[in-house]
């Protein structure tokens, strides 16, 4: 097989979920049927890798110093939602009707990996809380051990800044069957049962 | 979401088997964790789309006028295998111990799609047969209606050039159960049963 084609197949494997077989299929597909869109993809990808940085206010991906979401005048400035990564920000934007601001940690507290408050930009977060506009901080870190530890730390930070911290509700997922819910979640949901009155 | 990020997600959808969700996951993965390999992929992809052409002898993908396989002195020049596309050539190279030459049609006879003998390079194939080196032509077009029609045409071409045409064997796939083999294949395998003596 041609050297360049082998290189392309190898390079495509950096995409998540793409192994040798899929990479080969993708390379052949582009070369046989879709060179124009392949060219366009290559160009957009190079530009994105080069130019997309992080918003200086919320640390989300942005090619401008301040992202469109932070710059928007139609977003509620009293509520701030803290997430671990841009992926979670996108998920919340797509699933909920949330109209407030965000802050992206780009990680979670994990001293063993060298991720402390500084790496997560918590000094900048404290500054934003000190501005006095924010009234509620929604802590939307992942419900993992490290995410919970981070949430605990963030709650303290919020209280120190006179901001009310809130956390996403835990419980039984919608549309599931109790039989298949894991024990920890079921126990939590049972303990936090809510009155229907 | 940033314009450039939206563009990247949209562009990634040109890859086969990649929908909106996967494209978003790929874009975030590259930006968060693998910018260097993303840069490299963009660069290799642009180069491949621009520089990979077709071998002037076998019409397979090649960035040189004559591909390494055609230029190789260790391949058998008496046998020529005709396939529809580079994908099938790669499959045969990977699965079999075939050491002969190839010819890639880059399509199949399909008058409704404007694919006639000229588009498939059959004039060039006839020239190669006329060189007199080739003794056997293995016709490995797909076992579809159009592939069979193409095989029929190719067999005539081979006979006209005094070359022996052969076709891949049809039958029951290895490792399958007869119960699940389609009726056409089973009937064919039954009719072409072979003596075990």
Interface residues (C-beta under 8 A of the other chain):
Chain A: X1 X2 X3 X4 X5 X7 X8 X11 X12 X14 X15 X16 X17 X22 X24 X25 X26 X27 X28 X29 X30 X31 X32 X34 X35 X37 X38 X39 X40 X41 X42 X43 X44 X45 X46 X47 X48 X49 X50 X51 X52 X61 X62 X63 X64 X67 X68 X85 X86 X87 X90 X93 X106
Chain B: X1 X2 X3 X4 X5 X7 X8 X11 X12 X14 X15 X16 X17 X22 X24 X25 X26 X27 X28 X29 X30 X31 X32 X34 X35 X37 X38 X39 X40 X41 X42 X43 X44 X45 X46 X47 X48 X49 X50 X51 X52 X61 X62 X63 X64 X67 X68 X85 X86 X87 X90 X93 X106
